[in-house]
Amino acid sequence: MMRLRSRVLAQATSFLIALAVCVAAGRASAAAPQDPQQVVDGPSLDGSDDAPAIQRAIDAISGRGGIVRIRAGVYRLDIRNGTHALTPRPNVRLVGDGPGKTILRVSGGRSGYKSIFYPEPVVADLSGFGLQDLTVDQNTASSPIGSQRALVDMPRTVLIVFAGSNVRVDNCEFRDVAGTNTLVFNGPNVSDIWVTNNQFNEVGNSVAVHFDHSTVYTHADGVHITGNVFRGRIPGGGAFGATTAIETHGSRQIVTGNIVEGYFSGMNITGVAAASDNVFVSENTVSGAAIGMQLWSRFYGSNKTLPALTNVVVSRNTIGIDRDAWVGVAGTPGLVAAGIAVEPHGDAGFDRIRIDGNTIRFTPSGQPTTSDDQSAGIELWLSDATVVSRNVSVTNNEISGSYGPGIRLSMSGYGTDIAHNVVRDASQSSAAFPEPFHSAIMVSHLQHGLAIHDNFLVDDQPTTTLRFGVLDATTEASTGLRAVDNQVRVSAATVPAFQNSRGGGAFFVSYVVDSPPVLPTYPVASGSTITDTSTAKTLVQVDSPAGTTWKSLTDERELPKNRTGSRPHD
């Protein structure tokens, strides 16, 4: 009897354990249900249009969402209604077997279309849509863009999203690309976009027709563009239509770890939106470009008074400028080239902009232009001097071989800091442009609270191209100007470490040179000092509040006022 009871208890215990396991498994299944899937097993055997089969799979799960798995193969996509091939749906992800394995190719001979993936209706919410692990081939070589006009109504994009959030494009290849844009995320109801780990190959027109293009265009909030590779159609640069890799409008933009090769411009980071705040651009590599990165600040919508681009960090990027390949493409006789630049025609200021730790190198150019006064390593020029920016810092950057100034600050500002930069062999252009722009650091416009300090400015070429270390061309009402502890090392001893070109605001200067100095032509602040290590003399400017009378601390002699810029005589 006891043996039977034990056996019953054992069976009951086993049953309860099994039941518990089943319940737990049921709960786990309920907590993490499998995404519904539709499978497209392969392209049609007769080479006909595969878009209808893919669209049926998308539509089959469009209500509840899920994955359309597209097996390896080359799928032909015909353009329907002259506008698009496929209609994306919310919460549907198209997943291939890998880039180069699953290939969606637009059929040849198509003169134009709006987008391969195009929403219906246009304002459809595409939240949760995604592309992953596949190749999209625009087949531009067989359907080149014949004119800029051809793109006016038919922009030939790959994906357009006008509404939706949490849209992801990951680990895809976009091949043989040309059009106004490739990926577009544009609208007040677009947010949380992820473009990650993709490759954009053979970007640009296959014939000699140029047009404006941004491969990834975002006018949205909460955008992540990370780990992508962008390659122009011509290695090293010069492809028609390979204009800009990344263009951002909006707030909370993160652009990191991307590689851009052979584009006219690597990135446009813009304030052309209701707000463009908290933008982080870091650890990207740009090569073979005429413009590495450009910052735009323009009034937009209801904003008519406030800075348009705010809280921006551009840091630890590596930029290689090689202008000559682009001279015939841009169509202008004098092509400006710069590492990091502001768009000069902006009508809104900047606030809290940090340009830090970037490396910018210029390839020597055989196409000099008189516009090379704008071809700086870091070119901060706004043509309208009444536009005021605040809290801009340019720090810890390394610039070599710029065609014009190493760093140019020509926009009015409050609280600008230029510090701890290394500028080497600036002003390489042989074109004739004004003397002040042959500087390692050149500043102009109205400035309040400008500090230029602890920079290393060097020209170690056999024939020196640098004519000034720091050149002051600020306007007369400027205040709080300091240029201290900057080091200038040049092979030509007559290059002044600091010079002012007109009667602007009086800088307080303090610097050390290793040869008899060239004194500032116009007044500097009282107490300014210049130390000459070759003679162990320190000169002090003694006029108050500013002037041009220098006194030697070693022998108490006043030096004559210097209006010519020539060396003082002992």
ZAMARGU-4260 file (C-alpha; in steps of 0.2 Angstrom, whole numbers, plus 5000, padded with zeros to 4 digits):
<rodrens>
0) 5000/5000/5000 | 5014/5012/5005 | 5023/5007/4989 | 5008/5011/4978 | 5005/5028/4987
5) 5024/5032/4984 | 5022/5028/4966 | 5006/5039/4964 | 5015/5053/4973 | 5030/5051/4961
10) 5018/5051/4946 | 5009/5067/4953 | 5025/5076/4956 | 5031/5072/4938 | 5014/5078/4931
15) 5015/5094/4941 | 5033/5097/4935 | 5028/5094/4917 | 5013/5105/4919 | 5024/5119/4926
20) 5036/5117/4912 | 5022/5119/4899 | 5015/5134/4907 | 5032/5142/4908 | 5035/5138/4890
25) 5018/5145/4886 | 5021/5161/4895 | 5038/5163/4887 | 5030/5161/4870 | 5017/5173/4874
30) 5030/5186/4880 | 5040/5184/4864 | 5030/5179/4850 | 5038/5175/4833 | 5036/5189/4820
35) 5025/5183/4806 | 5034/5179/4790 | 5032/5178/4772 | 5045/5170/4761 | 5049/5175/4743
40) 5059/5159/4738 | 5068/5166/4723 | 5066/5177/4707 | 5055/5172/4693 | 5062/5158/4681
45) 5058/5168/4665 | 5066/5184/4670 | 5049/5193/4672 | 5045/5207/4684 | 5047/5201/4702
50) 5039/5216/4711 | 5022/5209/4711 | 5027/5194/4721 | 5037/5204/4733 | 5022/5216/4735
55) 5010/5202/4738 | 5021/5196/4752 | 5022/5213/4760 | 5003/5215/4759 | 5000/5198/4766
60) 5007/5204/4783 | 5004/5223/4782 | 4990/5223/4795 | 4999/5215/4809 | 5017/5217/4803
65) 5032/5205/4802 | 5046/5200/4790 | 5046/5197/4772 | 5061/5186/4769 | 5068/5187/4752
70) 5080/5172/4747 | 5096/5174/4737 | 5094/5179/4719 | 5093/5193/4707 | 5076/5200/4707
75) 5069/5211/4693 | 5059/5227/4698 | 5049/5236/4685 | 5043/5253/4688 | 5024/5254/4690
80) 5013/5269/4685 | 5029/5278/4680 | 5032/5281/4699 | 5038/5266/4709 | 5041/5248/4710
85) 5036/5243/4728 | 5024/5251/4741 | 5031/5249/4759 | 5020/5246/4774 | 5021/5250/4792
90) 5030/5237/4803 | 5035/5226/4789 | 5054/5223/4787 | 5061/5216/4771 | 5076/5204/4775
95) 5087/5196/4762 | 5101/5183/4764 | 5114/5196/4764 | 5121/5210/4753 | 5127/5204/4736
100) 5116/5188/4738 | 5098/5195/4738 | 5098/5209/4724 | 5083/5219/4720 | 5088/5227/4703
105) 5078/5240/4693 | 5075/5235/4676 | 5085/5244/4662 | 5079/5258/4651 | 5069/5267/4664
110) 5069/5286/4661 | 5063/5291/4677 | 5053/5287/4693 | 5049/5294/4710 | 5056/5280/4721
115) 5059/5262/4721 | 5050/5261/4738 | 5036/5274/4738 | 5022/5276/4751 | 5004/5275/4746
120) 4996/5287/4750 | 5011/5298/4751 | 5008/5303/4769 | 5006/5285/4774 | 5014/5281/4791
125) 5028/5269/4789 | 5033/5267/4807 | 5043/5251/4809 | 5047/5248/4791 | 5064/5242/4788
130) 5077/5235/4775 | 5090/5223/4780 | 5103/5212/4773 | 5100/5215/4754 | 5106/5224/4739
135) 5096/5237/4729 | 5104/5240/4712 | 5097/5256/4704 | 5105/5251/4687 | 5110/5268/4683
140) 5123/5263/4670 | 5108/5257/4659 | 5097/5272/4663 | 5108/5287/4665 | 5101/5304/4670
145) 5101/5315/4654 | 5098/5332/4662 | 5095/5341/4679 | 5077/5344/4673 | 5074/5326/4672
150) 5074/5325/4691 | 5062/5339/4694 | 5047/5328/4695 | 5055/5311/4695 | 5069/5311/4708
155) 5074/5293/4707 | 5076/5289/4725 | 5077/5272/4733 | 5066/5275/4749 | 5055/5289/4754
160) 5047/5291/4771 | 5036/5306/4774 | 5029/5300/4790 | 5033/5287/4803 | 5046/5283/4817
165) 5058/5268/4821 | 5062/5266/4803 | 5078/5256/4800 | 5090/5252/4786 | 5103/5241/4791
170) 5117/5231/4783 | 5111/5234/4765 | 5121/5238/4749 | 5114/5252/4737 | 5123/5250/4720
175) 5125/5260/4704 | 5116/5275/4713 | 5110/5291/4705 | 5096/5303/4708 | 5091/5318/4719
180) 5093/5307/4735 | 5095/5288/4739 | 5086/5287/4756 | 5074/5301/4761 | 5067/5304/4778
185) 5058/5320/4777 | 5043/5327/4787 | 5037/5334/4804 | 5031/5317/4809 | 5047/5308/4805
190) 5058/5303/4820 | 5069/5289/4826 | 5078/5284/4810 | 5092/5272/4810 | 5104/5270/4794
195) 5117/5259/4800 | 5131/5248/4793 | 5126/5250/4774 | 5137/5252/4759 | 5133/5265/4745
200) 5143/5260/4730 | 5146/5268/4712 | 5137/5284/4717 | 5135/5296/4703 | 5129/5298/4685
205) 5136/5287/4672 | 5136/5301/4660 | 5143/5319/4661 | 5128/5327/4668 | 5130/5335/4686
210) 5115/5338/4698 | 5113/5341/4716 | 5112/5325/4726 | 5112/5319/4745 | 5113/5301/4747
215) 5106/5301/4764 | 5094/5315/4767 | 5086/5318/4784 | 5073/5331/4789 | 5068/5323/4805
220) 5072/5321/4824 | 5082/5307/4832 | 5092/5301/4817 | 5107/5289/4819 | 5118/5288/4803
225) 5132/5276/4809 | 5145/5264/4801 | 5141/5267/4783 | 5152/5268/4768 | 5149/5280/4754
230) 5159/5278/4738 | 5158/5289/4722 | 5158/5281/4705 | 5175/5287/4702 | 5189/5283/4715
235) 5197/5298/4721 | 5183/5310/4716 | 5176/5318/4700 | 5160/5309/4697 | 5145/5319/4691
240) 5131/5318/4703 | 5141/5312/4718 | 5138/5328/4727 | 5135/5325/4745 | 5135/5309/4755
245) 5125/5315/4771 | 5113/5330/4773 | 5104/5333/4790 | 5090/5344/4795 | 5083/5343/4813
250) 5088/5339/4831 | 5096/5324/4840 | 5106/5319/4825 | 5121/5307/4827 | 5132/5305/4813
255) 5147/5294/4818 | 5159/5281/4810 | 5155/5284/4792 | 5167/5283/4778 | 5165/5294/4763
260) 5176/5292/4747 | 5175/5302/4731 | 5161/5314/4735 | 5161/5333/4731 | 5156/5336/4749
265) 5156/5324/4763 | 5142/5331/4774 | 5130/5346/4775 | 5125/5348/4793 | 5111/5361/4793
270) 5100/5372/4804 | 5087/5373/4790 | 5073/5366/4801 | 5060/5371/4814 | 5075/5367/4826
275) 5092/5359/4824 | 5099/5356/4841 | 5110/5343/4848 | 5119/5337/4833 | 5135/5325/4835
280) 5146/5322/4820 | 5161/5312/4826 | 5174/5299/4820 | 5170/5300/4801 | 5182/5299/4787
285) 5180/5309/4771 | 5193/5308/4757 | 5194/5315/4739 | 5182/5329/4743 | 5182/5348/4738
290) 5172/5352/4754 | 5174/5340/4769 | 5159/5346/4780 | 5148/5361/4779 | 5137/5369/4792
295) 5122/5379/4787 | 5112/5391/4798 | 5097/5398/4790 | 5080/5405/4797 | 5066/5392/4793
300) 5047/5392/4797 | 5043/5402/4812 | 5061/5405/4818 | 5065/5423/4812 | 5077/5428/4826
305) 5086/5414/4835 | 5102/5404/4830 | 5096/5390/4819 | 5110/5378/4822 | 5114/5375/4840
310) 5123/5363/4852 | 5134/5355/4838 | 5149/5345/4841 | 5161/5341/4826 | 5175/5330/4833
315) 5188/5318/4829 | 5184/5317/4810 | 5198/5314/4797 | 5196/5324/4781 | 5206/5324/4765
320) 5204/5338/4753 | 5208/5335/4734 | 5201/5349/4724 | 5207/5346/4706 | 5196/5331/4702
325) 5181/5342/4705 | 5185/5357/4694 | 5178/5351/4678 | 5162/5344/4687 | 5157/5359/4698
330) 5157/5370/4682 | 5164/5385/4691 | 5181/5393/4685 | 5187/5396/4703 | 5183/5381/4715
335) 5184/5385/4733 | 5190/5370/4744 | 5189/5369/4763 | 5190/5355/4776 | 5176/5361/4788
340) 5166/5377/4782 | 5150/5387/4786 | 5139/5390/4771 | 5143/5409/4769 | 5126/5415/4764
345) 5117/5410/4780 | 5106/5423/4788 | 5105/5415/4806 | 5119/5413/4818 | 5126/5398/4827
350) 5126/5395/4845 | 5137/5382/4855 | 5147/5375/4841 | 5162/5365/4845 | 5175/5360/4832
355) 5187/5349/4841 | 5201/5336/4837 | 5199/5335/4818 | 5213/5331/4806 | 5212/5340/4790
360) 5225/5338/4775 | 5225/5345/4758 | 5232/5337/4743 | 5242/5350/4733 | 5232/5358/4719
365) 5236/5363/4701 | 5221/5373/4700 | 5223/5389/4710 | 5210/5402/4711 | 5209/5420/4717
370) 5195/5413/4728 | 5207/5403/4738 | 5205/5416/4752 | 5190/5406/4756 | 5199/5389/4755
375) 5204/5387/4773 | 5206/5372/4783 | 5192/5378/4794 | 5182/5392/4785 | 5170/5401/4797
380) 5164/5415/4785 | 5147/5423/4784 | 5145/5436/4771 | 5133/5446/4782 | 5143/5454/4796
385) 5127/5458/4805 | 5123/5440/4808 | 5130/5436/4826 | 5136/5419/4832 | 5139/5414/4850
390) 5150/5402/4860 | 5160/5394/4845 | 5176/5384/4849 | 5189/5378/4837 | 5201/5367/4847
395) 5214/5353/4846 | 5213/5352/4827 | 5227/5348/4815 | 5227/5356/4798 | 5241/5354/4785
400) 5243/5362/4767 | 5227/5372/4766 | 5226/5382/4750 | 5221/5398/4760 | 5221/5402/4778
405) 5223/5388/4791 | 5209/5394/4801 | 5198/5409/4796 | 5185/5417/4808 | 5175/5430/4798
410) 5158/5430/4806 | 5154/5441/4820 | 5153/5433/4837 | 5153/5433/4856 | 5164/5421/4866
415) 5174/5412/4852 | 5189/5402/4857 | 5203/5396/4845 | 5215/5386/4855 | 5227/5371/4855
420) 5227/5369/4836 | 5241/5364/4825 | 5242/5373/4808 | 5256/5368/4796 | 5261/5375/4779
425) 5246/5385/4776 | 5242/5396/4761 | 5248/5384/4748 | 5239/5393/4733 | 5249/5402/4721
430) 5234/5413/4715 | 5234/5431/4719 | 5222/5435/4734 | 5224/5448/4748 | 5239/5447/4759
435) 5229/5445/4776 | 5223/5428/4770 | 5240/5421/4769 | 5239/5417/4788 | 5239/5402/4799
440) 5224/5410/4809 | 5215/5425/4802 | 5201/5434/4811 | 5189/5448/4805 | 5172/5455/4808
445) 5165/5461/4825 | 5171/5451/4839 | 5168/5451/4858 | 5177/5440/4870 | 5188/5432/4856
450) 5203/5421/4863 | 5217/5414/4852 | 5229/5405/4863 | 5241/5390/4864 | 5241/5386/4845
455) 5256/5380/4836 | 5258/5388/4819 | 5272/5381/4808 | 5279/5383/4791 | 5294/5371/4788
460) 5295/5372/4769 | 5311/5377/4760 | 5301/5392/4753 | 5289/5399/4765 | 5271/5401/4760
465) 5265/5408/4777 | 5266/5427/4778 | 5257/5430/4795 | 5255/5419/4811 | 5239/5427/4818
470) 5231/5441/4807 | 5219/5453/4816 | 5207/5462/4804 | 5193/5464/4817 | 5182/5479/4816
475) 5185/5494/4828 | 5171/5491/4840 | 5178/5474/4845 | 5182/5471/4863 | 5190/5458/4874
480) 5202/5452/4861 | 5217/5441/4867 | 5231/5432/4857 | 5242/5424/4869 | 5255/5409/4870
485) 5254/5405/4852 | 5270/5398/4845 | 5276/5402/4827 | 5290/5392/4819 | 5294/5397/4801
490) 5310/5396/4790 | 5308/5414/4786 | 5312/5425/4801 | 5302/5440/4794 | 5285/5432/4796
495) 5276/5441/4810 | 5269/5430/4824 | 5255/5443/4826 | 5250/5457/4814 | 5235/5468/4813
500) 5230/5475/4796 | 5219/5490/4801 | 5213/5500/4816 | 5201/5487/4823 | 5199/5481/4841
505) 5215/5481/4851 | 5221/5464/4855 | 5231/5459/4871 | 5245/5449/4864 | 5259/5439/4872
510) 5270/5427/4863 | 5288/5421/4861 | 5298/5421/4845 | 5316/5415/4841 | 5322/5430/4830
515) 5320/5449/4831 | 5301/5451/4830 | 5291/5461/4817 | 5280/5472/4828 | 5261/5475/4826
520) 5258/5489/4814 | 5242/5496/4823 | 5239/5497/4842 | 5238/5483/4854 | 5233/5483/4872
525) 5244/5490/4886 | 5254/5477/4894 | 5256/5466/4879 | 5273/5457/4878 | 5284/5449/4865
530) 5299/5439/4870 | 5313/5436/4858 | 5323/5421/4864 | 5338/5425/4851 | 5342/5441/4861
535) 5334/5436/4878 | 5324/5452/4877 | 5305/5455/4882 | 5296/5470/4874 | 5281/5478/4883
540) 5268/5489/4874 | 5267/5504/4887 | 5254/5515/4879 | 5237/5515/4888 | 5224/5509/4885
545) 5232/5504/4868 | 5246/5509/4857 | 5262/5505/4848 | 5276/5511/4860 | 5286/5496/4865
550) 5299/5496/4879 | 5312/5483/4882 | 5312/5476/4900 | 5331/5472/4899 | 5337/5490/4896
555) 5322/5501/4899 | 5323/5509/4882 | 5307/5514/4873 | 5307/5508/4855 | 5300/5519/4841
560) 5283/5517/4836 | 5282/5505/4821 | 5270/5509/4807 | 5278/5500/4793 | 5279/5482/4800
565) 5298/5482/4798 | 5310/5475/4811 | 5314/5486/4826 | 5333/5491/4827 | 5342/5490/4843
</rodrens>
